[in-house]
Amino acid sequence: MPKPAHRPIEIDWFLPTNGDGRHLTSSGLPKVGLFQQGERAPTLDYLRQVVRAAELGNFDGIMVPTASGFEDPWLITAVLAQEVQRLRFLLTVRPGLELPAYSAHRAATLQLLSNGRLDLHVVSGSSRFEQRSLGDFLEHDERYARTAEFLQVFQAVWSGHGQPHHGRYYRSGGGSPIAPQAAAPAIYFGGASNAAEQVGAAHAQTYLMWCEPPQMIAERILRMRELAATRGRTLRFGLRLHVFAAPTDEQAWAHVERLLEEIPKEAIEQAQLQMAAYESVGQSRQTGLVKGRGRRARELEVSPNLWAGVGLVRGGAGTALVGSYQQVADRIEAYSQLGVECFVLSGFPHLEEAIHLGAELVPLLRRISPACGP
């Protein structure tokens, strides 16, 4: 594969709008039974602190998630965008739970309130059980077909250049641009199934992946570049992952070993059963990384410094970079050499780790960016 031209990398953080804590099981799973309660509720005061820490830590943006148990991302973003001056907000939207024209109106308002600091992360849903709990009864591939139509209508409504739309899932009447003076929010999109890849190639600006070993990511980038090229398009690529970094490699691995030791075996088994029920191909790829491996921290190292242990008990992004600050920076640089330009990072808890990594890791990553220029 020819070596791509590089650009400065985007370094984003994650907003824990369903609670936060120091444990792998503090958030991201039902807080009942075997799973630990998060020590911190997603209060407005706490989320304000996380957002401010991300800006002070020199992160470029912050992802605002959505799922059952998470606070509403539109409302959260509307409030927190006023707390910072520079940080961008990567707001997560689920087609099927809202109409594209109405989403465009809300996005235009947030662009006004934030002085143009809004981007959209579009997700189609990973589990039929969660989707049905929210009133959405479409199956996997149909959800992605609807997402494609959602994005088509959203972009046409925003620009005002579209004709009246009469599709399978949506109708719109065309009309004037919603926000003629505002830049449309960039579209970030992820999904590992064939249906998802087709949507990403046709509509995304940034194709976002959960982190996997470099060879697997290289293969996905190559495939997505080819799919986009057949449509006359190019893509940026992003990775979503956790980070456990310390002054030394030994300290970082000792920390994740302690995190594993506090989780009962029954909790891991329960979480694995829960995630096995998802239709998400990306989730299957994440859980597949831990199959056949032991339960000690180093036994879950799937490539140098890439640890799959998070995926034992958490859905979604199940991998983390573990090591010294320099080792983690080196691994991120290696992914950037493959063509990854955006990294959405997280750590536990998100407030302290935004401060910690902003001081120790982000400066190392900022030294990578000039080297990645054209």
C-alpha positions as CSV (number, residue, x, y, z in Angstrom):
1,M,0.0,0.0,0.0
2,P,1.5,3.4,-0.9
3,K,2.4,5.6,2.1
4,P,-0.3,8.3,2.5
5,A,0.4,11.9,2.8
6,H,0.2,12.9,6.5
7,R,-1.6,15.7,8.2
8,P,-1.4,16.9,11.9
9,I,-3.4,14.5,14.1
10,E,-6.6,15.4,15.9
11,I,-6.6,14.5,19.6
12,D,-10.0,14.2,21.3
13,W,-11.3,13.2,24.7
14,F,-14.5,11.5,25.9
15,L,-17.3,12.9,28.0
16,P,-18.7,10.2,30.5
17,T,-22.4,11.2,30.4
18,N,-23.5,8.0,32.1
19,G,-21.2,8.3,35.1
20,D,-17.6,7.9,35.8
21,G,-15.1,6.2,38.1
22,R,-11.8,4.5,38.6
23,H,-12.9,1.0,37.7
24,L,-13.3,-0.7,34.3
25,T,-16.9,-1.4,35.3
26,S,-17.7,2.1,36.7
27,S,-19.6,3.0,33.5
28,G,-20.7,1.6,30.2
29,L,-22.7,-1.4,31.6
30,P,-25.8,-1.8,33.7
31,K,-24.9,-0.8,37.3
32,V,-26.6,-3.8,38.9
33,G,-25.6,-7.1,40.3
34,L,-21.9,-7.9,39.9
35,F,-21.0,-4.5,38.3
36,Q,-19.4,-1.7,40.3
37,Q,-21.3,1.5,40.9
38,G,-19.6,4.5,39.4
39,E,-18.4,6.8,42.1
40,R,-19.5,9.9,40.2
41,A,-22.8,10.7,38.7
42,P,-22.9,12.7,35.5
43,T,-23.9,15.9,37.2
44,L,-23.6,19.2,35.3
45,D,-20.9,20.3,37.7
46,Y,-18.8,17.2,37.1
47,L,-19.2,17.3,33.3
48,R,-18.2,21.0,33.3
49,Q,-15.0,20.0,35.0
50,V,-14.2,17.3,32.5
51,V,-14.8,19.7,29.5
52,R,-12.7,22.4,31.1
53,A,-9.9,19.9,31.8
54,A,-10.0,18.7,28.2
55,E,-9.6,22.3,26.9
56,L,-6.8,23.1,29.4
57,G,-5.1,19.8,28.5
58,N,-4.9,21.0,24.8
59,F,-7.2,18.3,23.4
60,D,-8.9,19.4,20.2
61,G,-12.4,18.1,20.9
62,I,-14.6,15.9,23.1
63,M,-17.0,13.1,22.1
64,V,-20.4,13.4,23.6
65,P,-21.9,9.8,23.4
66,T,-25.5,8.5,23.3
67,A,-27.0,5.2,24.4
68,S,-29.4,3.9,26.9
69,G,-28.4,5.3,30.3
70,F,-26.5,8.3,28.8
71,E,-27.7,11.8,29.2
72,D,-29.1,13.5,26.1
73,P,-26.1,14.7,23.9
74,W,-27.9,17.7,22.4
75,L,-28.8,19.2,25.8
76,I,-25.4,18.4,27.3
77,T,-23.6,20.0,24.3
78,A,-25.8,23.1,24.4
79,V,-24.9,23.8,28.0
80,L,-21.2,22.7,28.0
81,A,-20.2,24.5,24.7
82,Q,-20.5,27.7,26.8
83,E,-17.9,26.5,29.3
84,V,-15.0,26.6,26.9
85,Q,-13.8,28.7,24.0
86,R,-11.8,26.4,21.7
87,L,-12.8,22.8,22.3
88,R,-14.9,21.2,19.6
89,F,-17.9,19.0,20.4
90,L,-18.3,15.6,18.6
91,L,-22.0,15.0,19.3
92,T,-23.3,11.5,18.7
93,V,-26.6,11.2,16.8
94,R,-28.7,8.0,16.2
95,P,-30.8,8.1,13.0
96,G,-34.2,6.6,13.7
97,L,-34.6,8.4,17.0
98,E,-35.0,11.8,15.3
99,L,-35.8,13.3,11.9
100,P,-32.9,14.6,9.7
101,A,-34.4,18.0,9.0
102,Y,-35.0,18.6,12.7
103,S,-31.5,17.4,13.5
104,A,-30.2,19.9,10.9
105,H,-32.1,22.7,12.6
106,R,-30.7,21.7,16.0
107,A,-27.2,21.4,14.6
108,A,-27.5,24.9,13.1
109,T,-28.5,26.3,16.5
110,L,-25.6,24.6,18.1
111,Q,-23.2,26.0,15.5
112,L,-24.5,29.4,16.3
113,L,-24.2,28.9,20.1
114,S,-20.7,27.4,19.9
115,N,-19.3,29.7,17.2
116,G,-18.9,26.8,14.8
117,R,-17.5,24.1,17.1
118,L,-19.9,21.3,16.4
119,D,-19.2,18.0,14.5
120,L,-21.5,15.0,14.4
121,H,-20.7,11.4,15.2
122,V,-23.5,9.3,13.5
123,V,-24.1,5.8,14.9
124,S,-26.8,3.3,13.8
125,G,-27.1,1.2,17.0
126,S,-25.3,-2.0,18.0
127,S,-28.0,-4.1,19.6
128,R,-31.6,-4.8,18.6
129,F,-32.5,-5.0,22.3
130,E,-31.4,-1.5,23.1
131,Q,-32.9,-0.1,19.9
132,R,-36.2,-1.7,20.6
133,S,-36.2,-0.2,24.1
134,L,-36.0,3.2,22.4
135,G,-38.8,2.4,20.0
136,D,-36.7,1.4,17.0
137,F,-37.6,-2.0,15.5
138,L,-35.5,-2.1,12.3
139,E,-32.9,-4.8,12.0
140,H,-29.2,-4.3,11.5
141,D,-28.9,-3.7,7.7
142,E,-32.1,-1.7,7.5
143,R,-30.7,0.6,10.2
144,Y,-27.7,1.4,8.0
145,A,-29.9,1.9,5.0
146,R,-31.9,4.4,7.0
147,T,-28.7,6.1,8.2
148,A,-27.6,6.6,4.5
149,E,-31.0,8.2,3.8
150,F,-30.8,10.3,7.0
151,L,-27.4,11.7,6.0
152,Q,-28.6,12.4,2.4
153,V,-31.6,14.4,3.7
154,F,-29.6,16.1,6.4
155,Q,-27.0,17.4,4.0
156,A,-29.6,18.4,1.4
157,V,-31.6,20.3,4.0
158,W,-28.5,22.0,5.4
159,S,-27.4,23.3,2.0
160,G,-30.9,24.0,0.6
161,H,-29.8,22.5,-2.7
162,G,-31.8,19.3,-2.5
163,Q,-35.1,18.6,-4.2
164,P,-38.1,17.4,-2.2
165,H,-37.2,13.9,-0.9
166,H,-39.6,11.0,-0.9
167,G,-37.6,8.0,0.3
168,R,-38.2,4.8,2.1
169,Y,-37.7,6.2,5.6
170,Y,-37.9,10.0,5.3
171,R,-39.7,12.8,3.3
172,S,-38.6,16.4,3.1
173,G,-39.8,19.4,1.2
174,G,-36.5,21.1,0.2
175,G,-36.3,24.8,0.6
176,S,-33.7,27.4,1.6
177,P,-30.4,26.6,3.4
178,I,-30.9,26.3,7.1
179,A,-27.7,28.1,8.0
180,P,-26.3,29.8,4.9
181,Q,-23.5,31.5,6.9
182,A,-22.5,28.5,9.0
183,A,-20.2,25.6,8.0
184,A,-22.0,22.2,8.0
185,P,-20.8,20.0,10.9
186,A,-18.3,17.4,9.8
187,I,-19.7,13.8,9.7
188,Y,-17.8,11.2,11.7
189,F,-19.2,7.7,11.2
190,G,-18.2,4.1,12.2
191,G,-19.3,0.5,11.6
192,A,-17.4,-2.6,10.6
193,S,-20.2,-4.5,8.7
194,N,-20.4,-4.4,4.9
195,A,-23.6,-2.3,5.2
196,A,-21.8,0.2,7.5
197,E,-18.8,0.4,5.2
198,Q,-21.0,1.3,2.2
199,V,-22.6,4.2,4.2
200,G,-19.2,5.4,5.5
201,A,-17.7,5.4,2.0
202,A,-20.6,7.4,0.6
203,H,-21.3,9.9,3.3
204,A,-18.6,10.3,6.0
205,Q,-15.8,12.7,6.2
206,T,-14.1,10.8,9.0
207,Y,-14.4,7.0,9.3
208,L,-14.1,6.1,13.0
209,M,-12.9,2.7,14.1
210,W,-12.5,1.0,17.5
211,C,-8.7,0.3,17.8
212,E,-7.4,-3.1,16.7
213,P,-3.8,-4.3,16.0
214,P,-2.1,-2.2,13.3
215,Q,-2.3,-4.9,10.6
216,M,-6.1,-5.1,11.0
217,I,-6.5,-1.3,11.0
218,A,-4.3,-1.1,7.8
219,E,-6.5,-3.6,6.1
220,R,-9.6,-1.7,7.0
221,I,-8.1,1.6,5.9
222,L,-7.2,0.1,2.5
223,R,-10.6,-1.3,2.0
224,M,-12.4,1.9,2.9
225,R,-10.1,4.0,0.7
226,E,-11.0,1.8,-2.2
227,L,-14.7,1.9,-1.5
228,A,-14.6,5.7,-1.2
229,A,-12.5,6.0,-4.4
230,T,-15.2,4.2,-6.4
231,R,-17.5,7.1,-5.4
232,G,-15.0,9.8,-6.2
233,R,-14.5,10.5,-2.5
234,T,-11.6,10.5,0.0
235,L,-11.9,9.8,3.8
236,R,-10.1,10.7,7.0
237,F,-9.7,7.9,9.5
238,G,-10.0,7.9,13.3
239,L,-9.5,5.5,16.2
240,R,-11.5,5.3,19.5
241,L,-9.5,3.8,22.3
242,H,-8.6,4.0,26.0
243,V,-5.2,4.9,27.4
244,F,-3.4,3.7,30.6
245,A,-0.1,5.6,30.6
246,A,2.5,6.1,33.4
247,P,6.1,7.2,33.8
248,T,7.3,3.6,33.2
249,D,6.0,0.6,31.3
250,E,6.0,-1.5,34.5
251,Q,3.8,1.0,36.4
252,A,1.3,1.1,33.6
253,W,1.0,-2.7,33.4
254,A,0.8,-3.0,37.2
255,H,-2.1,-0.6,37.1
256,V,-4.2,-2.6,34.6
257,E,-3.4,-5.8,36.4
258,R,-4.9,-4.3,39.5
259,L,-8.0,-3.3,37.6
260,L,-8.4,-6.9,36.4
261,E,-7.9,-8.4,39.8
262,E,-10.9,-6.4,41.3
263,I,-13.4,-7.8,38.8
264,P,-15.1,-11.1,39.8
265,K,-14.9,-13.9,37.2
266,E,-18.7,-14.0,37.2
267,A,-18.8,-10.3,36.1
268,I,-16.6,-11.1,33.1
269,E,-18.7,-14.0,32.1
270,Q,-21.9,-12.0,32.4
271,A,-20.5,-9.1,30.3
272,Q,-19.3,-11.5,27.6
273,L,-22.7,-13.1,27.3
274,Q,-24.3,-9.6,27.1
275,M,-22.0,-8.5,24.3
276,A,-22.3,-11.8,22.4
277,A,-26.0,-10.9,21.8
278,Y,-25.1,-7.7,19.9
279,E,-25.4,-7.7,16.1
280,S,-22.5,-5.3,15.8
281,V,-19.7,-6.6,13.6
282,G,-17.4,-4.1,15.3
283,Q,-18.3,-5.5,18.7
284,S,-17.7,-9.0,17.5
285,R,-14.2,-8.0,16.3
286,Q,-13.5,-6.4,19.7
287,T,-14.7,-9.4,21.8
288,G,-12.9,-11.7,19.4
289,L,-9.6,-10.2,20.4
290,V,-9.8,-11.8,23.9
291,K,-11.0,-15.2,22.9
292,G,-8.6,-18.0,23.8
293,R,-6.5,-15.7,25.9
294,G,-5.7,-15.9,29.6
295,R,-7.0,-13.4,32.2
296,R,-3.7,-11.9,33.3
297,A,-2.9,-8.4,32.0
298,R,0.0,-9.3,29.7
299,E,-1.9,-12.3,28.3
300,L,-4.4,-9.8,26.9
301,E,-1.7,-7.8,25.0
302,V,-2.8,-8.4,21.4
303,S,0.0,-6.4,19.8
304,P,2.8,-4.3,21.4
305,N,1.2,-2.1,24.1
306,L,-2.3,-2.8,22.8
307,W,-4.4,-4.3,25.5
308,A,-7.8,-6.0,25.0
309,G,-8.7,-6.3,28.6
310,V,-11.2,-3.4,28.6
311,G,-13.3,-5.5,26.3
312,L,-13.7,-8.2,28.9
313,V,-16.4,-6.2,30.7
314,R,-17.3,-3.2,28.6
315,G,-19.1,-2.9,25.3
316,G,-17.9,-0.6,22.5
317,A,-14.2,0.4,22.5
318,G,-12.6,-2.6,24.2
319,T,-8.9,-1.9,23.7
320,A,-6.4,0.4,25.3
321,L,-2.8,1.5,24.8
322,V,-0.8,0.6,27.9
323,G,2.8,1.7,28.6
324,S,5.0,4.6,29.4
325,Y,4.1,8.0,28.0
326,Q,6.7,7.6,25.2
327,Q,5.6,4.1,24.3
328,V,2.0,5.2,24.0
329,A,3.0,8.2,21.9
330,D,5.1,5.9,19.7
331,R,2.1,3.6,19.1
332,I,-0.2,6.4,18.2
333,E,2.5,7.7,15.8
334,A,2.6,4.3,14.2
335,Y,-1.2,4.4,13.7
336,S,-0.8,7.9,12.2
337,Q,1.7,6.5,9.7
338,L,-1.0,4.1,8.6
339,G,-3.2,7.1,7.8
340,V,-5.1,7.6,11.1
341,E,-5.6,11.3,11.6
342,C,-8.0,11.4,14.6
343,F,-7.7,9.7,18.0
344,V,-10.6,9.8,20.5
345,L,-9.0,8.9,23.8
346,S,-10.4,8.1,27.3
347,G,-9.2,7.1,30.7
348,F,-10.6,6.4,34.2
349,P,-11.7,8.6,35.7
350,H,-12.1,11.1,32.9
351,L,-11.5,14.2,34.9
352,E,-8.1,13.3,36.4
353,E,-7.0,11.5,33.3
354,A,-7.7,14.5,31.1
355,I,-5.4,16.5,33.4
356,H,-2.8,13.8,33.6
357,L,-2.6,12.9,30.0
358,G,-3.0,16.5,29.0
359,A,0.2,17.2,30.9
360,E,2.2,14.1,30.1
361,L,1.0,12.5,26.8
362,V,-0.6,15.3,24.7
363,P,2.7,17.3,24.5
364,L,4.4,14.2,23.1
365,L,1.6,13.8,20.5
366,R,1.9,17.5,19.5
367,R,5.5,16.8,18.5
368,I,4.2,14.1,16.1
369,S,1.9,16.5,14.3
370,P,4.5,18.7,12.6
371,A,6.2,15.5,11.4
372,C,2.9,14.4,9.9
373,G,2.5,17.5,7.7
374,P,2.4,17.4,3.9
